[in-house]
Amino acid sequence: MTTDATGTGVTEQALASLRGTADPRLRELLTGLVRHLHDFARETRLTQEEWERAIDFLTATGQACTDTRQEFILLSDVLGLSMLVETVNGDRAPGATESTVLGPFHMTESPVRELGADIDLVGGGETCVISGRVLARDGTPLPGAVVDVWQADDKGYYDVQQPGVQPAGNGRGLFTADADGRFWFRTCVPAAYPIPTDGPVGGLLHATGRHPYRPAHIHFIAAAEGHTPVTTHIFVAGGEYLDTDAVFAVKQSLVKDFAETDDPSLAKEFGVPNPFRLARFDLVLEPAA
């Protein structure tokens, strides 16, 4: 029992209740969470009404989640927590590809596709080829590496956002690098887009006067035996919102030129009309710990 005005006694009791937690990492995480939450309530003098509104907001966030929508990841993204977690765990050696956020749209398995396949199943956007290699940090190719890709279309929508318009798997592909670690595929140049604003997270952005836009990008997860997987993007150089990404995920090393290419022989090699856009991007993985 405690009667002190600052509630420090409550905090001490809550922390003491965690001392018997068998898992030391869980004990560390819960102890830090309780301490910071209690300090936040004290510092801001959180009112009962504000506490109730916060509970309602979190409840609504959970209710907005579906098999194809993750509102909690979206909330983590716009608060910068997703990017912070990536940053504190992404201390990669020089030369390794930098990581960035997973995002809320990696909700379905990408279909297995052959190298060179077109992941733009709808068409109509500006034709683009993405080409690169999966490499070890010393430059050695990683044959058989798996490259998972997903992106919005040229209007800024993912397939799971438009189930009646886009076929399932549009803008997605799971590729296996060849003997030289190479991968390539055809697609459209993605568009910048607003993250979903029809749920609680959209209300939060509106209340704080923030825009919901993400710069144009393509997502990647690259994995190879004996190496640490990397979750990352490439961003379209020169696009809007590179400096004001709603989820704080842009890193300069991931901004790539989607070059206008007028080369009939190269277009024939890739199986695309000439001219086209070409982005080259190598994925460099670190050895597993």
Secondary structure as UniProt FT lines:
FT   TURN            5..6
FT   HELIX           8..16
FT   TURN            17..20
FT   HELIX           24..44
FT   HELIX           48..63
FT   TURN            67..68
FT   HELIX           71..78
FT   TURN            79..80
FT   HELIX           81..89
FT   TURN            94..95
FT   TURN            104..105
FT   TURN            115..116
FT   STRAND          127..136
FT   TURN            137..138
FT   TURN            143..144
FT   STRAND          146..151
FT   TURN            154..155
FT   HELIX           159..161
FT   TURN            163..165
FT   TURN            168..171
FT   STRAND          172..176
FT   TURN            179..180
FT   STRAND          182..188
FT   STRAND          193..194
FT   HELIX           200..207
FT   TURN            208..209
FT   STRAND          213..214
FT   STRAND          217..223
FT   TURN            225..226
FT   STRAND          227..228
FT   STRAND          230..236
FT   TURN            237..238
FT   TURN            240..243
FT   TURN            246..247
FT   HELIX           252..254
FT   STRAND          255..256
FT   STRAND          259..261
FT   HELIX           264..270
FT   STRAND          276..280
FT   STRAND          283..287
//
